[in-house]
Amino acid sequence: TAGVLQVTELPLREPATPHLLDFCRHRMLPTLLRGGARQLAWFCTEHSPNTFARLPVREGEPVLVGLALFGDEAALQSFAGSGAWARDVAPGLSPHLAAEPEVLRLQPTARSVLHA
């Protein structure tokens, strides 16, 4: 199976700084990999003006979005129950947050490239 994709939207106090991105690479990434994530990606807010009005975007809201692919729901639940995030990531992340993170769990559709 392709697994379960956890998407975490982190509302930031300010645009992502080099310090925060370094924290992602050296603290968040290893924690997620040790917890069973198979693939990871991070995306930051683009601060250029929206030049495509038919595609509305939120402006002035810096966010960091993390994607973590786990092998299955059990692997994700095992990581969530381990306390690793609360112990190893949350304390260093909290000064950067403007609000609580929003977490979504997605499963790839039948035609997703994640099945390839």
C-alpha positions as CSV (number, residue, x, y, z in Angstrom):
1,T,0.0,0.0,0.0
2,A,1.0,3.6,-0.5
3,G,0.5,4.5,3.2
4,V,-0.9,7.4,5.1
5,L,0.2,11.0,4.5
6,Q,0.1,13.3,7.5
7,V,-0.1,17.0,6.5
8,T,0.7,19.5,9.3
9,E,0.1,23.2,8.8
10,L,2.1,25.3,11.2
11,P,0.9,28.9,11.4
12,L,4.0,31.0,12.1
13,R,4.6,34.3,14.0
14,E,6.8,35.5,11.2
15,P,8.0,34.1,7.8
16,A,10.1,31.0,8.1
17,T,13.6,31.9,9.2
18,P,16.9,30.1,8.5
19,H,16.9,29.1,12.2
20,L,13.4,27.4,11.8
21,L,14.4,25.6,8.6
22,D,17.6,24.4,10.3
23,F,15.4,23.1,13.2
24,C,13.3,21.3,10.6
25,R,16.4,19.6,9.1
26,H,18.1,18.7,12.3
27,R,15.3,18.1,14.8
28,M,12.0,17.5,13.1
29,L,13.3,15.3,10.2
30,P,15.3,12.9,12.3
31,T,12.4,12.6,14.8
32,L,9.9,11.7,12.0
33,L,12.3,9.3,10.4
34,R,13.0,7.5,13.7
35,G,9.2,7.4,14.1
36,G,8.7,5.5,10.9
37,A,8.1,8.2,8.3
38,R,9.3,7.0,4.8
39,Q,9.2,10.3,3.0
40,L,9.2,14.0,4.1
41,A,8.8,17.4,2.6
42,W,8.5,20.9,3.9
43,F,6.9,23.9,2.2
44,C,7.0,27.6,3.3
45,T,4.7,30.5,2.4
46,E,5.6,32.3,-0.9
47,H,5.4,36.0,-0.2
48,S,5.2,37.2,-3.8
49,P,1.9,39.0,-4.8
50,N,-0.8,36.8,-6.1
51,T,-0.9,37.5,-9.9
52,F,-3.6,34.9,-10.6
53,A,-6.8,36.3,-9.1
54,R,-8.9,33.3,-10.0
55,L,-6.9,31.3,-7.5
56,P,-7.5,32.9,-4.1
57,V,-4.7,32.6,-1.6
58,R,-4.3,33.8,2.0
59,E,-1.9,36.7,2.1
60,G,0.0,37.9,5.1
61,E,-0.3,34.5,6.9
62,P,3.1,32.9,7.1
63,V,2.9,29.1,7.4
64,L,5.2,26.1,7.2
65,V,3.6,22.9,5.9
66,G,5.1,19.5,6.6
67,L,4.3,16.3,4.8
68,A,5.2,12.9,6.3
69,L,4.4,9.6,4.6
70,F,4.0,6.6,6.9
71,G,3.7,3.0,5.7
72,D,0.2,2.6,7.2
73,E,-2.2,3.9,9.8
74,A,-0.6,1.6,12.5
75,A,2.8,3.2,11.8
76,L,1.4,6.7,12.1
77,Q,-0.5,5.8,15.3
78,S,2.7,4.3,16.8
79,F,4.6,7.5,16.1
80,A,1.7,9.6,17.5
81,G,1.5,7.6,20.6
82,S,5.3,7.5,21.2
83,G,5.5,11.0,22.6
84,A,8.5,11.8,20.5
85,W,7.0,14.9,18.9
86,A,5.9,16.4,22.2
87,R,9.3,15.5,23.8
88,D,11.8,16.2,20.9
89,V,10.1,18.8,18.6
90,A,7.3,20.8,20.3
91,P,9.4,22.7,22.8
92,G,11.7,24.0,20.1
93,L,8.9,24.7,17.7
94,S,6.5,26.5,20.0
95,P,8.3,29.9,20.0
96,H,7.8,30.1,16.2
97,L,4.0,29.3,16.2
98,A,1.2,31.9,16.0
99,A,-1.5,29.3,16.7
100,E,-2.0,25.5,17.1
101,P,-0.9,23.4,14.2
102,E,-3.6,21.8,12.0
103,V,-3.0,18.1,11.3
104,L,-4.7,16.2,8.4
105,R,-4.4,12.6,7.5
106,L,-4.8,11.6,3.9
107,Q,-4.7,8.4,2.0
108,P,-3.5,8.4,-1.7
109,T,-6.2,7.8,-4.3
110,A,-6.0,4.9,-6.6
111,R,-4.3,7.0,-9.4
112,S,-1.8,8.7,-7.0
113,V,1.9,8.6,-8.0
114,L,2.6,7.4,-4.5
115,H,1.5,4.0,-5.6
116,A,4.2,3.8,-8.2
